[in-house]
Amino acid sequence: MSGRAALAAPPGPAFVIETAGERTHCRWLIIANGSRYGGPFVVAPGHRLGSGTIMAIALEPGSRWRLLTFLVDLVLGRLERRGDVRIIETRHIAFEAGPGIAVQIDGELLPRPRPASQPVVVQTAGPRFLVAVPPRYFEETWGASASRHRLRA
């Protein structure tokens, strides 16, 4: 979800995330394979591509003011100093977005509607970064049948 869309959304949790058997709610979620997000923005200092893990940066639910200060700290590279941000290193994370919440995968919108019972799953496969998405997303994004394209380990 973009910063502008997040500010326009009603305050409160936008995502439910699950990792290592723990479920929690968050207002904004960034999942990164490296230390940076969107180019120059450092979200996970010290984390390196190919480490075999991914980083989930989750902002706790709160007001628009909290989100605005989060965006400022994102730009300034100060997320790890915030008490309302959880930085989780993991190999697997699943998340569900609330109604009307746009989900972006590497800058591309995940089409809606998709079944509410079908969370988006992100997991590592060694130094590779795999994203499991519904076949419809793959077909609409790349114009090809998902059954014809297999990821190789």
C-alpha positions in Angstrom: 0.0 0.0 0.0 1.4 3.4 -0.9 1.9 6.1 1.8 -0.8 8.3 0.3 -3.3 5.4 0.2 -2.4 4.5 3.8 -3.0 8.0 4.9 -6.4 8.1 3.2 -7.5 4.8 4.7 -9.5 4.7 7.9 -7.2 4.5 11.0 -6.7 1.1 12.5 -5.3 -2.2 11.4 -5.1 -2.8 7.6 -3.3 -6.2 7.7 -3.3 -9.4 9.6 0.1 -11.1 9.5 1.2 -14.5 10.6 4.8 -15.7 11.0 6.2 -18.4 13.3 2.7 -19.3 14.4 2.0 -15.8 15.7 -0.8 -13.6 14.4 -0.8 -9.9 14.8 -2.4 -6.8 13.3 -0.6 -3.9 11.7 -1.3 -0.6 9.9 1.3 -0.8 7.2 3.5 -3.8 6.2 6.7 -3.8 4.2 8.4 -7.1 3.3 11.9 -6.8 2.1 14.6 -9.2 0.9 17.4 -6.7 1.5 18.0 -3.7 3.7 16.2 -1.2 1.5 12.7 -0.4 0.4 11.7 1.5 -2.7 15.3 2.4 -3.6 17.2 4.5 -1.0 15.0 3.9 2.1 16.8 1.8 4.7 14.2 -0.4 6.6 16.4 -3.2 7.9 19.9 -2.0 8.5 22.5 -4.8 8.2 20.2 -7.2 6.4 21.7 -8.4 3.2 20.3 -10.0 0.0 21.0 -13.7 -0.1 20.9 -14.1 3.7 18.2 -16.7 3.4 15.7 -14.6 5.3 13.3 -11.8 4.7 12.4 -8.8 6.8 8.9 -7.8 7.7 8.5 -4.3 9.0 5.1 -3.8 10.6 3.7 -0.6 11.9 1.3 -1.1 14.8 -2.3 0.2 14.3 -2.8 3.8 15.3 -3.8 7.2 14.1 -3.0 9.0 10.9 -0.5 11.1 12.8 1.4 7.9 13.8 1.4 6.8 10.1 2.7 10.3 9.0 5.6 10.1 11.5 6.3 6.6 10.4 6.6 7.9 6.8 9.0 10.6 7.9 11.1 8.1 9.8 11.1 5.8 6.8 12.5 8.5 4.6 15.1 9.4 7.3 16.1 5.7 7.9 15.0 5.7 11.6 12.4 2.9 11.7 14.5 0.7 14.0 14.3 3.4 16.7 10.5 3.4 16.9 8.7 1.5 19.6 5.6 1.0 17.5 7.4 -0.8 14.6 8.2 -4.5 14.7 11.1 -5.7 12.5 10.8 -9.4 12.1 13.4 -11.6 10.5 11.8 -14.7 9.1 11.8 -17.3 6.3 8.0 -17.3 5.9 5.2 -14.8 6.4 1.5 -14.8 5.4 -0.7 -11.8 5.4 -4.3 -10.8 4.7 -5.3 -7.2 3.7 -8.5 -5.6 5.1 -11.4 -4.6 2.9 -10.5 -1.8 0.4 -6.7 -2.1 1.2 -4.5 -2.1 -1.9 -1.6 -4.5 -1.9 1.5 -3.9 -4.0 4.0 -6.5 -4.9 7.2 -4.9 -6.1 5.2 -1.8 -7.2 2.5 -3.8 -9.0 -1.0 -3.9 -7.6 -2.4 -7.3 -6.6 -5.7 -7.5 -8.4 -9.0 -7.5 -6.3 -11.1 -9.3 -5.6 -9.4 -12.4 -4.4 -10.8 -14.8 -1.9 -10.6 -13.5 1.7 -9.5 -17.0 2.8 -6.5 -16.9 0.5 -3.6 -15.0 2.2 -0.6 -13.8 0.3 2.4 -15.9 1.3 6.0 -14.8 1.0 8.9 -17.1 1.8 12.5 -17.6 1.0 14.1 -20.4 -0.9 17.7 -20.0 0.0 19.1 -16.9 -1.7 16.0 -16.6 -3.9 12.8 -14.7 -3.0 9.6 -16.4 -3.8 6.1 -14.9 -3.7 3.1 -17.1 -4.0 0.2 -15.3 -5.6 -3.1 -16.5 -7.0 -2.9 -17.7 -10.7 -5.2 -14.8 -11.7 -2.6 -12.3 -10.5 0.1 -13.9 -12.6 -2.1 -14.1 -15.7 -3.3 -10.5 -15.4 0.2 -9.1 -14.7 2.2 -11.1 -17.3 -0.6 -12.2 -19.7 0.4 -15.8 -19.5 -1.0 -18.9 -17.9 0.5 -19.6 -14.5 0.4 -23.3 -15.1 3.0 -22.9 -17.9 5.5 -21.1 -15.6 7.1 -22.9 -12.8 9.7 -21.5 -10.4 12.8 -23.5 -10.3 14.6 -24.1 -7.0 
